[in-house]
Amino acid sequence: MRLAQIATILAPHENSNPDALQSVLRGPLLLTLLESKPGKGRTSPSEYEPAEIARARLLLAARDCGLSGTELGVVNTALNQPPAFMGKHSDWAKQGGAIVYPSALHSIIRGTQAGEEWIIRIRFTRGSDGKRHIKPTIFWKDGDTASDRGKVDLLTNETHLGTLVCPAADLIRPVIAYLGQTE
């Protein structure tokens, strides 16, 4: 899948036209965060897996909420890690007596396909250095048995400024048909 196809799929959901959205996706904030494989030839366009539609949608939402390029990178790193364990596990993650979660991005996709609600919670703090810091946590809403978890900064010398709750499943649900089966 090419970047132009991703832009065409997402444009109606971003209230944008495909060309304008493709320009945003090609920009320095987002293009380096999307995972691609080189095209067939030296000058061929990159190829993207269908899951990158969901990644682009989630990063665009975070960008629209005011996250900087560096902060988008932090969110993207969280999307590439396993999701946070919040108390109980999704049924689809139970495989052969083990609990197996792919990356948080693929967990969001699989969970949304299974009818689950997935959340990206981004905590904003101001450190003793005076700079804003973020800490994203990605989790299955029904697995969150300790909803107060992460609301208190203990001995971190950081002031909690606020928390952004991003409804990841709601954001990707309109494009779920394009995502196919995930790993």
N, C-alpha and C positions, 0 to 999 in steps of 0.2 A: 504494500500500500504506500502511496506517495503522500507527501505533506499536503499537496493540493486536495487529495481525497479526504484527508482528515479535516481540513478547513471546510470543505463542502459539507461534510457530515455535521460538523459542530456549528456552522454559521447560523442556522435557524434558531439554535438554542442559546446563542450568544447575542442575538439581535444584531447581527452583522452580515455583511456580504462576504462570500468566500474569498475574494481577492484581498479585502482588507484584513480578514482574519489570518490568511496565509502570511501576510506581511508581519503581523504580530507574532505568529508562530516562528517565522524565520528570524525574528529579532534576537539580539544577544541575550535577552533575559530567558527566553524559553528554548531556543533551538538546541543549546548545549545540554539541556536537561532531558530532552526526548531521546530515547534509545533507538538507534537505527543501525542498519547494516549498509555497507557501501553498495552502490548500484553495480550492475554487471560490468560496466566499463569505467575507465578513469574519469570520464565526464558525465556518467550516468547519475541521475538523482538517487538519493538514499532511499532505502526501503524501510518501512515501519511495520511492526506487528500491530494487529488490531487493538491490543491492550493499550497502545500509545494514545488511542482516542480518549480513553478514560484518564490517562495521565495528563494529557493536554487539558481536558475539561477541568480537572481538579486544580491544576496549576494556574489556569486562567482565573478560576474563582478566587484563589488565594491572592493572585496579582490584583484582581479587582477590589479585594479587601485591603489593599495597601501594603502588601509585603514587598520588600525590596528584592533585588536580584539575588543577593546573598541569602536572604531568608527563604526565597523560593528554593534555593539549593538545599537548605536544611530540610524543608518539607519533602523535597524529592528524595533525599537520603532516607527519610523515614518511610517513604513509599517503597523503597528498595529493601528495607529490613522487614523481618517478621512483625506482625501486629502485636500490640501489647496484650498480655493475658490479663483479663479483668475479673476472672472469677469462674466462668464456665466456658465450655468450648462449643463451637458450631458442630452440628451433626456431620456435615461434609468433611470436617477436618479429622474425624475419627476413622483411621484406616488401618485395618489389620492389627488392632490392639495398641496402636500408637496414635499420637496426636501430631498431625502434619499440616503446617501452614506454609504456603508459599510466601512470597513477598507480600507486604501489606497491600500493594496495588492489586495483585492477583487475588488476595483474600477479599478485598472490597468487591471485585468483580464476581467472584464465585458466590460470596455471600448475598450480593444483590440478586444474582440469578436464582438463588435459593429463597428469595423473599425476605432476607434479613436487612436490618438497618445498620449501616456502618457510619462511623463518625470520625472526623479528624478534628481533634481539639488542639488548638494552638494557644499556649500560655505565653503572654508577653510579660517580661520583667525588665526592670532597670537595675543593672549591676552597680557595684561600688565604683566601677570605672566610669559610670555615667552613661553607658551605652545601653541601648535596647537589645534584649536577647529574646529568642523564641525557643519554645520546646514543644514540638508537635507530638501528639500521642494518637495513634490510629487504633480503633477498637470496634468490636461488635457491641452495639448498644445493649442487647439483651444479655450479653456476657458481663456487663458492668455491674458487679455485685457490690462495689464500693464506690458509689458515685461521688463521694467527697474526695477520693484519691486525687492527689496532685493539686489540690487547691491551696495548700499551705507550704510556704517556703521555710524549711527548718534549717537554720544556721547556714544559709547560702549567701548571706549578705546581698540579697536581691529583694527588690520591692515588686510585688505583684501588681502589674498595671491593668491587666484585664485578660479575658479569655475569649477566643473566637471559636465558636462551634460550627463546623462546616459539615453539612449533611451530605456526606460523600455518596451514599446510596441514592439519594434523591437527585443528585447532580448527574450521575451516570445512567440512571434508569431510562431516560429518554433515548439513549444511544446503545442500550444493552444488546439489541439485535445485531449490531455491527461487531460486537466484541467476540463472539464465538465462544468456544470452550477454552478455558485457561489451563495453564500447566498445573 
